[in-house]
Amino acid sequence: MHVDDVEKLLARGGEAYGFSFTVADEVRERVAVVPAGNHVALVIASWPLGAPPEVIDDVDAMIGSIGPIPGAMPPNTF
């Protein structure tokens, strides 16, 4: 198993954190913790290493879309 460093991610809910890892040179996975209003969302995604590169973009777009509608939360909630 290879685990990448934790990195900041942009998400609609605010600053999120996540990391990627591979398992047995077969599966790529991404884990992210994203503010989602008064809650925190845990996102876990996995796909085979042979998947098209667009899958990574789709996963990142999904993570980036999580959170409340902009302006719906009071300032400095997170």
C-alpha positions in Angstrom: 0.0 0.0 0.0 1.2 3.5 -0.8 -0.3 6.5 0.9 0.1 10.1 -0.3 0.5 13.0 2.0 -2.6 14.8 3.3 -3.4 17.8 1.2 -5.9 20.8 1.3 -8.7 20.5 -1.1 -11.2 23.2 -2.3 -14.8 22.4 -1.6 -18.0 24.4 -1.7 -18.3 23.8 2.1 -14.9 25.4 2.7 -11.4 24.0 3.1 -11.4 20.2 3.0 -8.5 17.8 3.6 -7.9 14.5 1.8 -5.3 12.0 0.7 -5.0 9.3 -2.0 -3.6 5.8 -1.8 -3.1 2.7 -3.8 -3.7 -0.9 -2.8 -1.7 -3.8 -4.2 -1.1 -1.9 -7.5 -4.7 -2.6 -8.4 -6.9 0.1 -6.8 -6.6 3.8 -6.4 -8.6 5.4 -3.6 -9.2 8.9 -2.3 -10.5 9.9 1.2 -11.6 13.4 2.0 -13.1 15.2 5.0 -15.3 18.1 3.8 -17.2 20.7 5.8 -20.9 20.4 4.9 -22.9 23.0 6.7 -23.3 22.0 10.4 -21.8 18.6 9.6 -18.7 17.1 8.2 -18.8 14.7 5.2 -16.4 11.8 4.8 -15.9 10.9 1.2 -14.4 7.6 0.2 -13.9 6.8 -3.5 -12.1 3.9 -5.2 -11.5 2.9 -8.8 -9.2 0.5 -10.7 -5.8 1.7 -11.7 -6.7 1.1 -15.3 -9.6 3.6 -15.3 -9.3 6.6 -17.6 -7.6 9.7 -16.1 -11.0 11.5 -16.2 -12.1 9.4 -13.2 -9.7 11.4 -10.9 -11.1 14.7 -12.2 -14.7 13.4 -11.6 -13.8 12.4 -8.1 -12.2 15.7 -7.3 -15.2 17.5 -8.9 -17.5 15.5 -6.7 -15.5 16.4 -3.5 -15.5 20.0 -4.6 -19.3 20.1 -4.9 -20.0 19.1 -1.3 -21.2 21.7 1.1 -24.0 24.2 1.5 -25.1 26.6 -1.1 -22.7 29.6 -1.2 -23.9 32.3 1.2 -26.4 30.0 3.0 -24.2 29.7 6.1 -23.3 32.6 8.4 -19.8 33.9 8.0 -17.0 32.1 9.8 -19.0 29.0 10.4 -16.0 26.9 9.5 
